[in-house]
Amino acid sequence: MTTKTRVEIPSLQKVYEIFFNIGAAVNLRTIESQQDLLATHFNSITAENDMKFEHLQPEEGQFTFERADKLAAFARENRMKMRGHTLVWHNQTPAWVFQDSNGKMVTRDQLLHRMKEHITTVVQRYKGQIYCWDVVNEAIKDEGPELFRETKWLEIIGEDYIKKAFEFAHEADPEALLFYNDYNESNPQKCEKIYMLVKSLVDKGVPIHGVGLQAHWNLVNPSLEDIRTAIERYTSLGLKLHLTELDVSVFNFEDKRTDLTEPTTEMLELQAERYHQVFLLLREYQDSITSVTFWGAADDYSWLSDFPVKGRKNWPFLFDEIHQPKDSFWKVVQF
């Protein structure tokens, strides 16, 4: 009888420390259930939901920091960096923000005041600990000629709500790095729109330091060529890039299957090769890409297990459901 030699599992964060930070999105459940995995392989965290507007200020003037504070404490205890996500977004923002006491739409000045109060309170609370913020999230319209997504922020304040948000965040913590964050960032049409927005902010002297590429990708899309083109486009502005929400779905967009209880061998092989190619590309741009954050850590928990197909399990990460490295992990660390 032979005994199989135990394979030493390298630390992902240590393998990549010469390239960029390795992060994971976390919540109160995963900092317990995935504690050892996180501490070993990641040196940065992002709050998955607990620092969004509706969680931090569900009612005007009533800030609820308990959950966010616990995540910040986890980062401190494990000597991790922490990204702040997110200050201004059309989603997960309570209705009161845009309404007066009579339920009518607030004025521009009232909304700017509320925006400033929220940003200032939140950013100053974590000053010196959260080193960068996704200041504005998903402000660009996906399709069509219009640049901006239609939101209450845009409707009430106007296009300069984005500029104002960055200025308020900079005033609250002049040392924090400030990012614009969006998805479909490598789609050629949307990439150009994001570029136009960010360039306009840079040209106006707005305190913006980087672009966040959410990087919710799958086995084939976006193409490596489109990812490279997007990286080149954004870095031409002289800004830093962070991959902020990386995952690789084992389902292509048109695949709506709900019957799988585990990924197929083909899916895992394709995913491993996809991660291999993606990280080869990212390492080429280590001078510009300073952080790569996965939107989770292991396959036991992922927002993709319910989106876009309700109730469908997904397996998008480098670690499986029992926190063991997948072929994707080995492809990423061996180069």
N, C-alpha and C positions, 0 to 999 in steps of 0.2 A: 504494500500500500504506500502510495506516495503522497506527500503533503504539498499542496500548492503553495508556492512562495507568495507571501503577502506583498502586493504591489504598493510601494510608497506613493501616497497621493500628495502631489505638491500643492502648496497654497496658491490659489489663483491670484490673489493680490500681490504676493511676493514675486511671482513670475512676471507680473506686469508692472512692478513698481518703477522700472526704468522707462516705461512708456506712459502710463496714465493711471489715475485712480480707478478702482473697480468698485462699483456701488450696487446696492439693491434697494428696491422699494420695500418698506416694512409697515406693519401695523402692530397693534398691541398683541394680537394672537401670534404672529410669526416671530416676534422678538423672543417669545418663549419656546414655541415649537421648533424654530429653526436657529436657536441661539448659538449652538456650537458651530453650525455651518456658517452662519454670518460672521462670527468672531474669527474663524479660520481663513475664510476666503474673500472677505470684503473689508475694505477700509473706508467706505463711505456709505451713508444711508440717506434715503429720502422718505418722508412720510407719504404713504400711498394716498390717504385721504384726510388725515387728521390735522393738517394745516391749511385746509381749504376754508374759504370764507364761512360757509354754513356751519362748520364745526367749531371755528374759533370765535365767531360772533353771531350766534343764532338770533339774538335780539339786540337791538341797538344799545350799545354801551355795556352789554353783558358779555364779557369775554370768558370763554371756557377753555383754559389752557391745560387742563389736567392730562388729557390724552397726549397732546403734543409734548408736554413736559416730560412724560415718561419715555417717549421716543428719544428726546434730546438727552435725557439721562443715560439711556442705553448707549448712545453714541459716545458720550463722555467716558463711561465706564470701560468701553472697549477701544478707546482712543481712535475713534473713527471721525472722519469729517462728516459734515451734514449739509445737504442741499435743502434749500427752502422751496416748497412747492404748495400752492402758488398764490400770488397776491390778488391779481385781477383776472377774472375768467367769467365768461357768460354763463357757465354751468356751475352748479353747486354754490350758488350765491342766493341767499334768502331774499324773498320778495320785498321785505321791508326796506331793503337798501334803496330801492327805486321808487318808494311810495312815501307820501306825507301822512300825517295823522288822519286824514280823511280818505285815504286809499287812492288818492290821485297822484299822478306822476310828479316827482320832485323837480325842482329847477336845476339848471346846470350848476349853479353855485352850491346848492345844497348837496348835490351828488359829489362834486369835487371835495367838499368838506368831509363827507362821509368816507370817501376814498382815502383822503389824507389821514384821517383819524385812524382808520383801520390799518393802513400800511405803517404808519408811524408807531402805533402801539405794538404791532406784531414784530416788526423788524427790530425795534429797540429792545424788546424783551429777549431776543436771541442774538443780540449784538455780541460779537466776539466768539460766538459758537457756530452759528450758521454762516458759512463763508461765502455763499452765493445764493441768489434767489432767482426762481422763474418769476419774473415780475408780471409779465402779461402772457397769457396762455391762449393760443388758438384764436387770434384776432383776424386771420385771413380767411376769405371765402374760398371754398374748395374749387369751385368751377365757375365758368362764366367770366365776363370782362371786369366785373366789380372787384375791387381790391379787398374791401373789408367785409367781414361777416356782419350781418345785421344783428346787433345786440342792444340791450338797454343802455349800456355804456356809450355806445356810438350814437344812439338816438338822442340821448339827453345831453351828453357833453360835447359830442362832435369828435372828429378824427384825432384831435390833440389829447384825447383821454390817455392814449398810450404814452405820449411824451410826458404828460403830467405824472403818470404812475411811476415812471422811471425817475423823475426828478424827486418825487416824494420819498421813494425808497433810498435814493442817494443821500438825501438830507438826513434820513433816519439812521443810516449807517454808511458813512463815506468810504469805509474800507471794504464793504461787501461787493462782490462781483455780481453784475446784474445781467440777466439773460432774457431774450425773447424765446419762447418755446412753442413748437407746433408739430403737428403730425403730417403725414404725406409730404414730408419735407424734401423727399427725393423725386417726387413726381415733377417732371420738367415744367409744367405750367404753374404749379403751385410754388415750386422752388423759385421761379422768377418773381412771383408776387412777394414771397417772403424776402427775397433779396431787395426788391424795390422798397418795401417798408423799412427794413433795417438800414439800408443805405440812406434813406431820408432822415432817419434818426441820427445816424452818424454825421451826416452833412449839417444837421442843425445843432450839433454839439451836445446832443442828449447823452447823459451818462449811461451808455450801454456797453457792455464788455464782451458779450458773446451771444451765440445762437444755440438754442437747445434743439437737437434733432431727436424727436421722440423715438423713431426707429421701431415702430410696430410693424415688423416685416414678416414674410412667410418664406416658404421653400424656394420660390422663384421670383417673387416681386418684393421690392423694386429690383431692377437689374443692377449688377455691379457697376455697369457703365453709368447709370443714372445716379447711383450713390456717389461715385467718384466726381461726376460733374457737379453735383450739389455741394460736396465738400469744397471743391475748387472755387465754386461761385461764392460761397460764404466766406471762405478764408481770404478771398481777394479784398475783403473789406477791412482786413487787419484785426479781426476779432478772434477770440477763442471759440472752440466748438466743444460742446458736451453731447454725447449720446445720453439721453435722459430717461428713456423708458423702453430699453431694448428687450424684445422678445422675438422668437422665430416660431410662428405658428406652424404646426405640422399639417394644417389644412390650408390649401389655397383658397382664394376668395370665393370661387364658385363652388367649392366643395361644402355641401350642407349636411353631410352624413352625421347621424346621431347615434349609430349603433356600436361604435367602437368602445371597448372597455380598456384597451391598451393600444399604444401606437404600433403600427405595422413595422416589420423589419425595414421595408423600403423607406418609410417615413423617417426612421431613425438614421438610416444611412444618408438620405438626402439632407437631413437637418445637420448632421455632423459635417458634411462637405460644405454646406451653406455657411455654418459658423466658421469653418476653416478659412473659406474665401473672404468672408467679411473681416475677420481679424487680421488676415494678411494685409488687407486694404487699410484698415485703421492704423496699423503699425507704421505704414508709410507716412502718415500724417501726424506723428507723435508730437511734432513741434506746435501743432495747432489744436489737436484733440487732447484735452487734459483730463477728461473724466469719461468713463463709460459705465452707465448705471443700467442694470437690468430691472425690469418692472416686476420684481419678485426675485426669488433665489432658487427655488426648487419646484418640481412639478406637483407637489402636494397642494400648492396654493397658487392660483393664477386667475386674474380677472378674465382671461380668455376662456376659462372653463364655463363661462356663461355668456360670452359675447364673441361674435354677433349672433350665434345660434344658442338660444336659451337651453340650459341644461346639458350642453355638450361639454365633455371633458377635453382638455387640451394638454399638451406636454411640451411647453415652449422653451425650457431652460437647459442648462448644462448639467443639472443634477436631477435625479429621478425622484419618485415619490417617497423613497426612504433615504433620500439625501446622499445617494451614491453617485459618483461621477459617471456620466453617460459617454458614449463615443464622442459626442460633441465636445465635452470637456477635454478629452485627450487630444482632439484635433486643435483646440485652442491653445493648450499649454505646451505642446510639442512643436517646436519650430527651430 
